[in-house]
Amino acid sequence: MKNVSVVSFARNIRPLFRDEYINYVKPMNILLDQYTYMSNAANNHQNAKRVYDSLTGKTKPRMPIDRPYWTKDELDLFKNWMNGGYKP
Ligand code: HEM
């Protein structure tokens, strides 16, 4: 796990999403680059959780479909961002 005390969306999470992925899922109304979408508290933060579950493969198909899948460090960082309170 990366040694980051407070995980920031802009600094740590947003750069993990390549532009082609952002553009690919945008038509499905999944807004990976938008903090307001990703941190939306509605339904127990379901936007971020749905993204996380698709990245881990908990929901199929595992994302990104064309691979490579995120590394454990990257997945942990996303998880820590959620656990840390979805900081901007
Ligand atoms: C980091 C990158 C990506 C993330 C976080 C992501 C996330 C997601 C999420 C959250 C869903 C909705 C799943 C659901 O609610 O059931 C989804 C669906 C989908 N994504 Fe991705 N995606 C990524 C990249 C890609 C790429 C690169 C492709 C294709 C090359 C792709 C193809 C699809 C397709 C086809 C679906 C619809 C699957 C279905 O309905 O069965 N995604 N994605």
Boltz pocket constraint, residues with backbone or C-beta under 6 A from the ligand:
constraints:
  - pocket:
      binder: B
      contacts: [[A, 16], [A, 17], [A, 20], [A, 21], [A, 24], [A, 25], [A, 28], [A, 30], [A, 32], [A, 47], [A, 50], [A, 51], [A, 54], [A, 55], [A, 59], [A, 60], [A, 61], [A, 63], [A, 64], [A, 65], [A, 66]]
      max_distance: 6.0
